[in-house]
C-alpha cells in the first residue's frame, strides 16, 4: 500500500479522527504510554476505529518516518450505513441484491469479488469491522475501481446485520459445502443476500445458522473446492440468470 494511505504520529492521527476521516485500522506500539496515547485510544474506540497493539517492527515496516509509535491506515472510501442502503433500495423500487462476506481476508479475492459484483448489479457489499479485509487502495485497484461504485457497509456485528436483513424481508442464501442442495434450486427472484465465507474456514457457525437457504456448488474434481472469488462469481451470476429469466416471462 502506498504511504499516502497512512497517517503517522499521535497529534496527526488524533486530528484525523476528530475531523471525521474514515480510518480502517489504527496501529499503536505495544509499549506506548502517556496521556496522548490514552486519549487517542479512547477517541478511536468512541469512533468505532479498530485498534491493534503491535510491535515496533511492524510499524517500521510500514514507514521509516517518525511515526511516534502510531500509524493510522486510511480507508479508500467512506463506508455506508446498512439501514440507509436498505431503506434507499426500497424507496427506489429496486429489487435488492446484496453480498455478505464473512471473514474474507485476502485483498485480491475481495477485489475480484467486488469487480464481479459491480458487473452483476449487486447493490451493496457487507463486511464485518473486525477480522476481515477492508477497503484500502490495494482493494480498489484489484477491483478495477468497482469498490468506488458499490456501497460497502462495515458492520460491528455481522450476525446483527444478517438479522436486520431478514427482518427487512431479505432471503439469506449461504454458499456452503455443508449441504447437498444445489445452488441452482434456490429462488433468487426475491430480495436476496448471498453470504460467502472466509477462504479457509467458510461461513461462521453463528451466521450460517441464521441463513434461510444453504446451497452448494457441485464439485467433480479431486480438489473439492473453488477459490472464494470464483465461487462468489458463480453464485452472483445465478442470481442474474434467474432474474433475467423472470423478467422475460412477465
BAPA-635269 format. One record per residue (C-alpha): x, y, z. Coordinates in steps of 0.05 Angstrom, whole numbers, m for minus. Example, Ala and Ser with C-alpha at 12.3 -4.5 7.8 and 13.67 -1.06 7.14 Angstrom:
2
{atom {246,m90,156}}
{atom {273,m21,143}}
//
This chain:
250
{atom {0,0,0}}
{atom {24,70,m17}}
{atom {49,114,40}}
{atom {m6,164,23}}
{atom {m56,115,53}}
{atom {m27,125,122}}
{atom {m24,180,175}}
{atom {34,180,224}}
{atom {43,208,294}}
{atom {m1,220,355}}
{atom {m25,290,340}}
{atom {m37,277,266}}
{atom {m79,215,279}}
{atom {m119,248,334}}
{atom {m134,307,289}}
{atom {m154,260,232}}
{atom {m204,222,276}}
{atom {m233,287,304}}
{atom {m240,313,232}}
{atom {m282,252,214}}
{atom {m231,217,169}}
{atom {m251,145,154}}
{atom {m197,101,185}}
{atom {m194,27,174}}
{atom {m143,7,226}}
{atom {m102,41,279}}
{atom {m34,10,296}}
{atom {m5,31,364}}
{atom {61,7,391}}
{atom {52,m44,446}}
{atom {90,m7,500}}
{atom {67,63,481}}
{atom {40,100,542}}
{atom {25,171,563}}
{atom {m34,219,563}}
{atom {m36,228,488}}
{atom {m35,153,476}}
{atom {m92,143,525}}
{atom {m131,200,493}}
{atom {m121,170,423}}
{atom {m143,101,445}}
{atom {m206,127,478}}
{atom {m222,171,418}}
{atom {m212,113,370}}
{atom {m259,68,409}}
{atom {m313,121,414}}
{atom {m310,128,338}}
{atom {m310,54,323}}
{atom {m238,51,298}}
{atom {m205,m17,304}}
{atom {m143,m12,348}}
{atom {m85,m61,343}}
{atom {m27,m62,392}}
{atom {34,m83,351}}
{atom {109,m89,359}}
{atom {152,m31,335}}
{atom {179,m75,278}}
{atom {111,m76,245}}
{atom {106,0,247}}
{atom {177,6,219}}
{atom {159,m40,161}}
{atom {103,7,142}}
{atom {146,70,145}}
{atom {215,95,164}}
{atom {187,163,182}}
{atom {180,186,254}}
{atom {114,153,269}}
{atom {118,163,345}}
{atom {90,93,355}}
{atom {25,108,319}}
{atom {2,95,247}}
{atom {m69,100,221}}
{atom {m90,65,157}}
{atom {m140,106,118}}
{atom {m199,76,81}}
{atom {m202,89,6}}
{atom {m277,101,11}}
{atom {m330,125,60}}
{atom {m369,66,88}}
{atom {m445,66,84}}
{atom {m497,52,138}}
{atom {m534,m13,124}}
{atom {m600,17,145}}
{atom {m592,74,96}}
{atom {m575,26,39}}
{atom {m635,m20,54}}
{atom {m685,37,60}}
{atom {m657,72,m1}}
{atom {m665,10,m45}}
{atom {m738,1,m24}}
{atom {m753,75,m35}}
{atom {m724,70,m106}}
{atom {m764,7,m121}}
{atom {m702,m34,m134}}
{atom {m704,m110,m124}}
{atom {m647,m116,m73}}
{atom {m586,m159,m84}}
{atom {m531,m154,m32}}
{atom {m468,m194,m18}}
{atom {m445,m212,53}}
{atom {m372,m230,61}}
{atom {m360,m267,127}}
{atom {m287,m262,148}}
{atom {m255,m254,79}}
{atom {m182,m233,89}}
{atom {m147,m235,21}}
{atom {m148,m167,m12}}
{atom {m142,m198,m82}}
{atom {m202,m242,m72}}
{atom {m240,m183,m44}}
{atom {m223,m140,m104}}
{atom {m241,m195,m153}}
{atom {m308,m207,m119}}
{atom {m324,m133,m119}}
{atom {m308,m128,m193}}
{atom {m356,m184,m209}}
{atom {m408,m156,m161}}
{atom {m407,m89,m198}}
{atom {m417,m125,m264}}
{atom {m475,m165,m235}}
{atom {m511,m104,m207}}
{atom {m500,m121,m134}}
{atom {m528,m63,m92}}
{atom {m482,m68,m32}}
{atom {m426,m109,m1}}
{atom {m427,m122,74}}
{atom {m365,m138,114}}
{atom {m351,m144,188}}
{atom {m310,m90,223}}
{atom {m261,m139,254}}
{atom {m226,m200,226}}
{atom {m238,m180,154}}
{atom {m208,m147,94}}
{atom {m221,m72,88}}
{atom {m226,m23,31}}
{atom {m156,4,21}}
{atom {m122,28,m43}}
{atom {m99,m43,m59}}
{atom {m170,m69,m56}}
{atom {m196,m13,m100}}
{atom {m141,m25,m151}}
{atom {m153,m100,m152}}
{atom {m227,m88,m162}}
{atom {m212,m45,m224}}
{atom {m246,13,m188}}
{atom {m311,m26,m174}}
{atom {m306,m10,m100}}
{atom {m315,63,m117}}
{atom {m383,47,m145}}
{atom {m413,m4,m97}}
{atom {m435,17,m27}}
{atom {m395,m21,25}}
{atom {m424,m29,95}}
{atom {m375,m47,150}}
{atom {m415,m74,208}}
{atom {m396,m83,281}}
{atom {m435,m149,284}}
{atom {m446,m189,221}}
{atom {m497,m230,258}}
{atom {m538,m167,274}}
{atom {m531,m145,201}}
{atom {m559,m211,176}}
{atom {m615,m207,227}}
{atom {m631,m137,202}}
{atom {m634,m161,130}}
{atom {m680,m219,150}}
{atom {m726,m171,186}}
{atom {m725,m127,124}}
{atom {m752,m183,80}}
{atom {m688,m210,50}}
{atom {m677,m283,36}}
{atom {m608,m302,64}}
{atom {m573,m352,19}}
{atom {m509,m385,45}}
{atom {m459,m415,m3}}
{atom {m432,m473,38}}
{atom {m405,m544,28}}
{atom {m447,m565,89}}
{atom {m508,m581,46}}
{atom {m527,m623,m14}}
{atom {m576,m571,m41}}
{atom {m554,m549,m110}}
{atom {m544,m474,m116}}
{atom {m589,m471,m178}}
{atom {m650,m495,m139}}
{atom {m654,m432,m97}}
{atom {m703,m377,m115}}
{atom {m664,m312,m123}}
{atom {m721,m271,m154}}
{atom {m738,m241,m86}}
{atom {m696,m192,m44}}
{atom {m634,m233,m31}}
{atom {m569,m231,8}}
{atom {m516,m281,m14}}
{atom {m467,m300,41}}
{atom {m396,m322,24}}
{atom {m348,m348,77}}
{atom {m274,m340,92}}
{atom {m222,m371,47}}
{atom {m202,m425,98}}
{atom {m260,m434,146}}
{atom {m322,m416,106}}
{atom {m382,m382,138}}
{atom {m381,m378,214}}
{atom {m428,m424,251}}
{atom {m470,m368,281}}
{atom {m481,m334,214}}
{atom {m494,m400,178}}
{atom {m547,m418,230}}
{atom {m585,m354,212}}
{atom {m586,m367,137}}
{atom {m652,m387,104}}
{atom {m625,m425,45}}
{atom {m558,m463,48}}
{atom {m535,m483,m22}}
{atom {m474,m515,m52}}
{atom {m437,m511,m118}}
{atom {m426,m583,m143}}
{atom {m354,m607,m146}}
{atom {m330,m663,m191}}
{atom {m254,m656,m187}}
{atom {m204,m682,m136}}
{atom {m190,m615,m103}}
{atom {m262,m607,m79}}
{atom {m264,m531,m70}}
{atom {m265,m467,m110}}
{atom {m228,m402,m97}}
{atom {m278,m358,m60}}
{atom {m277,m305,m114}}
{atom {m295,m357,m167}}
{atom {m350,m387,m122}}
{atom {m378,m317,m110}}
{atom {m379,m305,m184}}
{atom {m418,m369,m196}}
{atom {m469,m350,m143}}
{atom {m477,m279,m167}}
{atom {m488,m298,m239}}
{atom {m541,m349,m219}}
{atom {m579,m291,m187}}
{atom {m571,m252,m252}}
{atom {m593,m312,m294}}
{atom {m656,m325,m254}}
{atom {m676,m252,m252}}
{atom {m666,m244,m327}}
{atom {m710,m305,m340}}
{atom {m763,m279,m292}}
{atom {m765,m211,m326}}
{atom {m771,m243,m395}}
{atom {m833,m283,m374}}
{atom {m870,m223,m347}}
//
